[in-house]
Amino acid sequence: MRKWTVMAYMAGDNDLTEEMLWSIKEMKRSKVGPDQPVTVVVLYDPGFNMPAQEYVINSLTSAGDQDGRLYREARSNGVAEPNMGNIRTLADFVGSCINDYPAERYMLVLSGHSASSMDRMFIRYVKSERKPEIPKIDLIGFDACMMTTAEVAYELRDYFKFMLGSQGYALSAGWPYKRMLDCLLQEVDSQSRVVVEKLVEAYTAYYSDFALSGHSLDFGGCDLSQIEPLKDAVGGLTKVLNKAVRPGGQGFIGSSPGLTIGETLVLSHWLAQSFNQDQYVDLFDFCDILSQYCRRNGSSRQWTKIASACGEVLDLEKRLVVRSCYTGPVCQHSRGMSIYFPWSWVSYMYRYLSFGKPRKGANWRRFLINYVHSTRRPMKGQRIAGLNPLLSQVFNLDYHMVGKREEERFWAGGGFNNIFSTLGLRDSPPNSKGYEGSAFSMKNPPVDWVPCDCGRTRVV
């Protein structure tokens, strides 16, 4: 029995067709072969009405770097044009790989835009009473943008043990598969947590030089067994923050001459590492900044309670995040897990995700609604303390006016972009044309950076 079977599910019926074919050629250039303890199986759906293809990278004919072999080795998977966004397509692929190429451990790699398969597929899968049976897999990797979020991790907690991916945008070239597969061969007998750590370092080392082209990237791995405790810790923070932000858009509580709680929240939100056009923040960076401001603002009970709740979230960082690395200035404050935190309106879609739903009186979604209402600039003539509660409900675009349209787009649209990563939001496009424009992150990011130690990791 092999040590690992790697299953690459490549949704390339889009503008990534060529990049994915290049990735398959990179896999073949790796040291994976017939005498190695790792099997790599690929399901590739190309564009241009070409049929789907399967490859087994460790077959006898795939050793070496010889051009033209892919054309001869391609085999049909029996479906001319598979729906890569259908959970049954994925379940059939994973099931056949496990049956045909049994191994001690398994890795599933989902490759494509954040808009190829994951959103509707897993949302409907986890909420369906008739689920295709997929055994719990050791590692899921996202060769896609913006997938390392608390919301995604929570949805996948029952199906995977560890998760690899980016909080922000990834380059179209995708994973450096040769380097990462060679790294897996090196660590083939290591514990899964060590494998995750080394794969993160291999990815970041490869892309470390790309900062010279103006690109900032992040990459990390997390232990999904710790996502339930994280939800509880975020719930504790939510309870405290909800008490500080009045419902109905009525403003903030606080009358001290210094910063109010609301002003502190906005400032912390502004400074925190953000992703996806400022619709997500790094959870640990935000809590770190907020707790520092709370300690600076005084020792009253309200500040102490918020700082303590932030501390409970931060205490989980080392347990949850196996390794988090970056390259370039814009992502240097990334710490491995982001959370949805918009500026101006809360997506109607968020109600479908389990992470934002109430538990023990805590509701992150309700906090977000209160936050955006309380921080919204009032109409001319009103004081900044807050909107009239009635007007706030009448003009609540979050639900009444765009909700139905957003819901229709959610169920009709394709790909892992709308829900798990972006939630369909594009409401705060960045204005900067500097470093920030290459990552769509942070309103005023640093212009220089301290190189991540991952970039100095030597991978043979």
N, C-alpha and C positions, 0 to 999 in steps of 0.2 A: 504493500500500500504506500502511495506517495505521501509526503509530508503535507503538501499544500496543493489544492486545486484553485486556480485563479480563474474566475468567470468574468469576462469583459463583455458588457452589454452596450453596444455602440450604436446610438441613434444618430445616424449620419445622413438622413434624408433631408438635408438642409445645406447651408453654406459651409459646414464642417466636413463635407465628404472627403476632400483631399487631405485635410489634417488627420482624419481618422485612419486613412489608408497609410499615411506616413507613420502613424503610431503603431500600426500592425507591423510595418517593416522594422520599426525600432524594437518591437518585441522579438522579432526573429533575429535581430543582431545581438540579443542578450545571450547569456550562457545557458539559458534554459534549453534542454535537449533531451533525447531519449534516455540518457543515463543519469539524469538529474532528478532530484526528489520533488520537483515542482512541475505541475501540468498547467498550461494556460490554454483556455478555450475561449474563442471569440465568436460572438454573433454580431455581424456588421450589416447594417441596413444602409446602403449607399443611396445617393441621389440619382437623378437623371433616369428614373424608371428602371434602374438596374436591379436584378433580383438580390434578395438577402443572401449572405454568404456566411459559412462557418469555417473556422480554422482551428486546428489543434497545433499549437506552437511547438510542442515537444515531439511531433511525429518524426519518423526517421528521415524524411526528406526536407525537414526544415532547419537542420543544423547548418551553421555557416551563414554568411551574408552574400547570397547569390541573387542577383536581380532576376525577375521573371518567374520566380517560384510561386508567388502568390497566385498568379494566373493559372498555374497548373494544379495548385493544391486546393483552390476554392471548391467548396462543395455546397450544394443547395441544402437549406434546412427544411425544405418541403413546402415553404410558403413563399410565393413570389414577392409579395408586398406585405410583410407583417405589420401589424399595428404595434409599434414599440411602446406606445402609451397605454397598452392594455395589460392589466395585471396577469392575465392568463398567459400572454406571450412570455412575460418574464418568468412566471412560475414554471412553465413548460421547459424553458431554457435551463433554469436552475435545477429542476428535477432531473432532466436528462444528464446534466453534467455530474450531479452527485451519483446517479446510477452508473454512468459509463466510466467515470474517473474518480472513484472513491479515494478519499484522502483523510488524514487525521484532522486537518483544518481546511476551512474554505474562506476565500475572499471574493466578494462580488464588487465589481467596478462598474458604475453607471457613468457612461461618457456621453456628452452632448452639451447643447445649450442647457441653461437651467430651464429650457422650454422644450424638452424632448419627451420625458416620460414620467417623472416622479410625482408631480403634484396630484393630479386626479387619480393616478394609479394607486398611490398609497393612501390617500384620503378615503377613497372608496373601499380600498382593501380593508383598512382597519375598522371601518364602520359597517362592513358587510357581515351578515350572519352566515354567509356561505363563502368562506375564505378558502382559496387554494392552499393546500398544505405545503408550507415551506419550512424546513427545520431552521432552528436558530443558527445563524451563520456567525463565524468568528469576527469578521471584519467587513464593513461596507466602505467603499471609497467613492467619492464623487469627483470625477474628472469634469467638473462644471463649476460655474460661478455661484457664490453666495449660498452655500448649503450648510455651513457649520453654524446653525442657529439653535437656540434652545427649543424652538418650536419643532424643527425637524427632528432633533435628537429625541424629543419626547415621543413623537409619533413612532419612531423606529425602535424604541427601547425593548420591545418584546420580541424583536426579530433579529437583532444584531447585538454583538457584545461590544465592539469598538467601531468608531467612525472616523474616517479621514476626509478632509476637505478644506475649502477656503471659506473665510467669512466674507471676503470681497470678490472682486473680479479676478478671473484667471485668464491667461493668454490663450488664444485659439490653438496654439501648438499643443496644448494639453500636457499631460504628465510626461516626464522623461522616462519612458517605459524601460528602455534598456538599463538605465542606471537603477531604477527602482526594482526591477526583477532581479538584477544581479545582487542588489542589496538583500532582497528576500532570500536568495540562495545562500548568502553569507550568514544570515540569521535564521536559517531554516529550523534549527533546533531550539531557538530562543523562545521564551514565553511571548504570548501575543502582545502584551504591553510593551515589551522591548522591541518587537517587530514594528509596532506602530511608531515608536520613538525614532527608530532608525530610518523608516520610510519618510517621515517628516523631514529629517535632516538631509536625506538624499535629494528630495525634491528641492529644498531650499538652497542647498549647495549648488545644484545645477543652475538655478535661476538667479543666483546672487549677482552675477555680472549684468543682468538685464536692467538693473537700476541705472546703469550708465546710459540706457536708451530712454530714460524717463519713466520707466514702469515701476510701480510699487506693488508687491504681492505679499500675501500671507498664506500660510498653510499650517494645519494643526491636526492633532488627533485627540479624541476624547474617549473616556470609558463610560459607556452608556448605562452601566449599573449604578452610576452616581447621579443620573438625571432626575430620579424621583426625589432624592434629598435636595437637589437644586430647586426643584419646583416648590418644595416646602419652604426653603429659605427665601426664595423670591416671594412666596406667599406672605411670609412674615414681614418682609419689607413693604409689600403692597398694603398690608393692614395699617402700618404706621403712616405711609404716605397718603393713603385715602383719608385718614383722619385730618391730615394737614391741608388737603385740597377739597374745598367744599363742592358738593354736587351741584349740577345745574348751571355751571359757569358763573358762580358768584364770587370768585376770587380766592385769595389765600388767607389763611389764618396767620397772624403775626403782627405785632405792633411795636417791636423793639426798634431803636434807632439804627441798628445794623441791618443786615440782609434778612428779609423774611424767608420762611421756608420755601415759598414759591419762587422767590428770586434766586435762592440757592439751587433749587432744582433746575431752573432754566440755565444758570451759569454752568452747572455740572454737565448738563445735557449738551451745551454748546462746546465745551472743552473735550468731552469724551471722544475716544476713537469711534468713528462712525463708518458705515458702509452703505452701499446701494443708495446713492444720492441722499444720504443723511436720514434714511428711514429706519436704520438699525444702528445700535451702539454696541460696542464691546461691553458685555455685562460687568465684567470684573473691573475694567478701567473706569466705567461710570461709578460703580460702588466705591471704588478707591477715592476718586475725586470728591464724591458727595460726602464720604465719611471725613475726609480732611477738612472740608468746609464746615461741617457740623462741629468738629472739635475746635475749629478756629472761632466759630460764632459764639461759643459759650458753653457753660456746663448745666444749663437748664434741662429739665426733664425731657422736653420735646426734642432737643438736639441730641441728647444722650441716647434716646430710644432709636432715632434714625441711624446714628452712628453704629449702635449695637446691631441693628438689623442688617446694615451693610457689612458689618464684620462677619455675621453668620454666612452671608453669601461668599465673602472672600475666603472664609475658612475651607470652602469646598473646592477652591481653584486647583490645588495640587492633587486632590483626589480625582477630580473630573478630567482635567486637562493633562493628558499624557505628555504632550510636547506641543509648543506653539512657537513658530518661527516666522520671520518676515524678511523682506528685502526692499530697500527704498525708504524714503522719508514718510510717505503718507500712511503706511501701515505699521509703523514702528511701535505704536502703543497697543497693537492687537495682542490679546492674551488668550485666545482660543475658543471663545464662545460669545456670540452676539445674541441680541434680543430685539424684538420689534419695538421701536420707540419713535413714532413719527412726530412731526412738528405741528401739522395743521389739521389733519383729519384722520380718523381711524377707519381702516378698511372694513367694509361690511363682511369681507371674507374671514376676518379673524375669528368670528364666532364659530367657525367650523373646526378650528384647531383646538386640540385638547389642552395644550399648555395654558391658553388664556382663559379657560373655563374656571368657575368658582370651585374652591376647595377650602373647607373650614372657614368660611367667611372671607377668604382672600380671592381677589379677582383682578388680575393684571389688566384685563381688557377694560374693566370699569375705571381703574386708575387712569388709563390712557385717555378715555373719554373725558373724565374730569380735568385732566391735565391740559388737553388741547383747548377745552372750553375756557378754562381759567386763564390761560396765557394768550388767548386770542385778542387782538387789538379791538377795542370797542368802537362803535360808530362815533362820529364826530359829536361832541357835546357830552358824551358819557365819560365818567372818570375811569381811570385805568383799572380800578379795583375789580371790575368784572362786568359781564353782560347782564342785562335783565333776564332772569331765568325763563320767563315765558318766551321772549324772543329767541333765546338760545335753543329752545325746543322747536319753535316754528322754523328757524333757519338751520336746523341741524342737518347739514348735507351729508353727514356721516351715514345716516340711515335712510331718512325719508325720501330724499331726492335722487340719490345715486345708488341706493341699495339694490333695487330691483335690477337695474342695468348691470351693476357689478356682478350680481349673482348669475345673470344670464351669461355674461362673458366668462365667468368662472367655469360653469359646466360645459359651455360650448368650446372654450379655448383649449389649446393643447399645451402640454409640456410642463417641466418642473419649474416654470418661472412664476406663474401667477400666485401660487399659494406658498409653497415651502420657502421660496427665497424672497421674492419681491412682494407677494400679496397683491400684485397688480398695481402697486403705487408708483407714481411718477410725479408727485405733487410738489416737490421742492427741488427743482433742477438747480444745480450749482451755477454760480455766476463767475467764479474764478476761472481764469484761463491759464493758471500756472500748474504746479505739480498736481494740484487737486483734480484737474481735468482729466488726468490719465487714470485715475482710480475712482472717480465719482464718490469721493469720501472726504469728510471733514470740511467744514466751512472755511477754516483758516489753518491749514496743516503746517507743520514745521517744514523748513526748506533744506535741512541737512539731517543726517541720521547717524546713529551709532550702529555699525554693522552687527547683525545678529551672529552669535557664535555658531549657529547652524551653517552659515556660509563658509566656515572654515573647516567643516567636517570633511575628512578624506574618505571617499568611498571607492574601493577598488573595483 
